[in-house]
Each structure stands twice: as C-alpha cells, then as structure tokens.
C-alpha cells in the first residue's frame, strides 16, 4: 500500500463505542453521561493534543451486572486480576461491572475507555503507540475518571487523597525528584506503586497530569510531550527528554512550577460545553454511541 493510501486511513474520526449490556443495562442518565464524557475525552486527544484515530477504529464497552459474571469473563479473556474494571488492548474492549454506586460505574467507564483511546492515538498513519509510559497512561486515566457531566459544563473532580499525599511530600522535602520519576521504566513505576510508599507512582502521575491540564497552553504542551514520546517510544529516557524539550525551562522549571501549584489552593477543573442530547435512546444489546468530534 502506498504512503498516500495509508495516510487516507486516519483522520479526526472519533471512534464509535459499542455498548454490550451483559447483565446490566445503562439507565438513560448513565448512557447520556457516558456519551458526553467519552466525547469530551476524545476531543482532548483530537482538538487539543492534535492526534487522530484510525477511521475504522471501534471500541467496545462491556457492562456486567454482577461481580461473578465479570470475573468469569476476565479469567477467560484476560491476564488481569483487578476486581474493579480492566481493558483489553487486543480486542479494544473496556470491561466494567455494576458496582454499588452510579458514580463508580461511570468512573470505571471513563478510566478504561481512556486507556483504549490513549492506546490508539496516532500522529501519523504508520504510528503504533505500543510503549506507553505508565505515568501518562495511568495519569490520564486517573484524571479523566473523575469527570462529571453537569447541565452546562464538565467538571474534573480532585482526588483529595492524592493531592494531600503530594502536598505532604513537597512540604517534607520527600517528593521523588522529577528527573528520577520520569526516568523510571514501567517496571520500576509498578514497583513503587505500593501502600508502603503511599502509592507514590499513581499519586504523582495524577498530580502531574492535573497540573498540566490546568489551562489550554499547558494542555498544548502536554500534547507536544505525548506526541514526542509516541514518535520516539523506543528511545531510553524519552519522557524526561520530551519534557526537557517542550516545557519552557525544561524539567527543572516544570518541577518548580508543579511544586508551587501543589502547595497552592488549586481548584477543580471546569470546561464549558454546549448541552446536546442524543435522540431516541434505545436500551438494547448492543447499543451504539456515535461519539461526536468536537467539543
């Protein structure tokens, strides 16, 4: 296939999400929240970060009604052992189950679908984002999981426990140096995600992403960082190098600005969006959500 033919396979196409109700049927309010939330997340990757998706990409969201059915499916189709939710990059499928709270179900949906979107972003027709740094992969999902669809806007709630840990570490002078954090392999990142270390890896990832999503200029810088990493993913220490290149003042300045922000009285993010509702919501298996492009 020629380069021109390959290039034609990607665009700003927003993936279609197919919902497979497997023991639980989303309510109309849950369906609308999922549609709007996933649309918003997709728009961050396309209109803000500047990525595209394969125009034939389809994502499946499987919703189980009980824990037992979820675990049976997980054992049969995945190496994951988590009891909450998981995703399969191989099948482009996010798997969740109806836990006790309505908000928990939506949180799981946003988190796992974001993993699939991040896996499938493309800066060119030939790109394949296989080696994704966990600080970005988990940090973005931790950020978007707290998305709340409101009447006229979208809010991204804070994670108080993570914010408090990071503030404590900065105040005590025990925060991991940013250069060391960014230079970790994914194996090292997982090794430091322990209760004894205060779930350091995930807390720092969430905090960094929340800081870099603070305003549109910072979001554009984050987009450049992700693009640099995606295009040079085989390079050792690529996260450090990407930030050194694209953040004004480099890693040292980011660390200084980030620590100052951690100690400030920062607020939850809010994004003003027009409200649009999907007509004729059909509660059947499967349900297709045509995700809109721009927000």
N, C-alpha and C positions, 0 to 999 in steps of 0.2 A: 504494500500500500504506500502511495507517495506521501510526502510530507503534507501536501495540500489536502489530501484525502483524510489524513489523520487529524489535522487541525479542525476539520469540519465536525469532528466527533465531540468537541467540547464547546460549551457556551455558558452564558449566565443562567442556563436552565436550572430551575430549582427541582430537586428530586421529588418524585411522588412518594408519599408514605402510605403504605397499605396496612391497615389495622386488622389483625386477626384476633377476633374475640374468642378466647379459648376458656370458657367458663365464667367470663365476666364481660359485660357489655358496658362500654363507657356511657355515662349519662350525657345528655346534651351539653350541660355546662362543662363537663370534663373534655368532651370532644372539641368544643369551641376553644377552650383553654389550650388544648394540645395543638390545634391548628394554628392559633395565633402565636403561641410560644415557639413552635418549630419554625414558623415563617420568620419570626424575629431572629432566631439563631442563624438560620440560613442567610438572612440578609446581612448579618455581620460578616460572614465569610465572603459574600459576593460584592456588596456595595461598599463595605468599609475596608476589608482586608484585601480585596481585589482578586479573589480566586474564582475559579469556575468549577463546574462539576461535569462529568461525563453526561451527555444528553440522554443516555439510556439508563442512567442510574435510578434504581428503585430501592427504597428502604422499607423493610417490614418491621412492624411493631406488633409483637405477640403479647397479649394480655391474659394471664391466667387468673382464675377466680379463687384458687386456694394454693397453699404452700406445697402440699403433697404433689399436685399435678406439675407445678413449677419445677420441683426437684427431680421428678421422673424425667421430664423433658431435658433438664440440664445435664443429668447423668448420661442420657442417651446421645446428646449432641454437642457437648462442650467439656472442656477440661476445667472450667470454672467451678469453684466451690462456694461462692458467695451466696448467702441466704436472702439477699435483698433483690438484686437485679444484675443482669450481665448483658454483654453484646457479643455477637459473632461477626467478626470482620469478613470471614469466609462467605457467610450467607447474607451479609448486610442486614442483619436482624437484631433488633433490640428486644430483650425478653424481660418482662416485669410481671408482678402478680399483685392482686388487690390486697394490700395490707390494710391496717385498721383505719388510717386516715386518708381522706380525699387528697389532701395536700402532699402526702407521702407518695402516692401513686404518680401524681404529676411531676414531683421532684425526680422520681426514678426515670420517668419517660424522658424528661429534658436531659438528664445526665447521660443516659445510654444512647439516645439519638444523637447527642452532640459527639460522642465518641465516633459514631459512624460517619457523621458529616466531616469531622476532622480527618478521619482516615481517607476520605475520598476527595479532598480538595486538590485542585490541580492548577499549577501556574503555567503549564504547557500541556500539549496533547500527549506527550510521552512521559510525563511525570507520574510517579507512583510513590506516595508518601508511606513507605514501609517502616522506616526507622524514626519513629516519632518520640521525642524526648518526653518522659513521663511528667516532668514539671509542667509542660504545656498541655499534654493530653489529659491529665487529671486536673490541672489547674483550671482549664477552660470548662471542663465538665462540672467541677465544683462550683464555679462561678454561675454557669447557666442553670444549674439545678435549682437555685433559689429564685428563679424567675416567677413573678406573679403577674398574671394578666388582670388588669383592672379596666374600668369602663373606658377611660380615655388615654391610658398610658400603660407602660410595662415597667414594673419595679424589679430590681435585683436586690433581694434582701441580703443583709450582712450575715456572716456566720460568726456569732459573738464569741464562741469558744476559741476559734482560730484567731480572731482579732486579739483577744485577751492574751493568748499564748505569745503571739508575735510581739505585742507591746511589752510583755514581761521580759522576753529575751533581749529586746533592744534596751530596755531600762537597766537590766542587769549586766549588759555587755556580753551576753552569751549567745546572741544570734549568730548562726553559722555565717562566715564570710561569704558574700555573694559570689565571689570568684570560685570558691570551693563548691558551693551549691550548684552552680551552672556547669561545673566541670565533672560532675558525677555521671557515671554510667547509669543506665536504667536499673541494673542490678544493685548498685550502691544506693540509689534512690529508694528502692524497695527495702533494703536492709535498714535504712534509717527511719522507716515508717513504722515505729514501734511505740507502744504505750510508754515504755521507759524513757524514750526521747521526746515524749509529748506529741507524738505523731508529727514529727518535725517536717518530713518531706511534703506531706499534703497541706499542712498549715501554711508553710512558706509559699508553696505553689499557688494556693488560693489567694494569699495576700498580694503576691506579685501581680497576678492577673487582675485582681480588683484595682490595684493601683494603676496598672497600665490601661484599664478600661475607664479611667476617671473622666476623660474628656476626649473629644474627637481627634485632636492632634496626637495624643498618647495612643489611641486606638490605631491610628495610621502607622505609627512607629511599630506597634506590636505586629501589625500586618506585614511590614517590611522584614521584621525579625523572623516571623514564621516563614515567609517566602524564602529568605536567605537559607534557613535551616532545611526547608523542603528541597531546595535546589542543590544543597551541598551536604546531604544527610550522611554521606559516607565519611566525612571529614571529622577527625577526632577533635573534641572540644568545640563543636560547632555552635552550641548555644552561647558560650562565652564570646566567641568570635563574632557572632551575629549581633549581639547587643553592643559589643565594643565598636562595631562599625556603624550601627544605625541609631543608637541612643545618643543624643547630643552630650558629649563629655564622657561617653563610654560607660563601662561597668561601674567605675568608682563614683561617677556622678549619679547614676541610677541608684546605687546603694545609698548615697547621701539623701537623695530626694525621697526615696522609698521609706527610709527610717524616719525622716521628718514627718512624712504622711502618717506612718503608723502611730506616732505619738500625738497626732492632731485629733480633733473631734470630727472625723470624717463621717459623711452621711451615706445612706443607701442610694444607689443609682436609680434614676428615673428617666425613661425615654418616652417622649410624647409621640403617640401614634394615632392615626385615624381609626375609628372603630368600624369594622366591616364584618358582617355575619354571613356564614355560608347558608344558602337557601336549601330547604328540603333535606335536612339531616336524616339520613337513613341508618337506623341501628340494625345492622345485619353483619354477617360474616362472609367475606371481609368487607371493611369499609375503606374507601379510598379517600385520602386527603390530598387535593391538588394544592401544593404549597405555593403561595404567591411569591413573586420575585422580589419586589422592592418594598422596603419599609424604612 
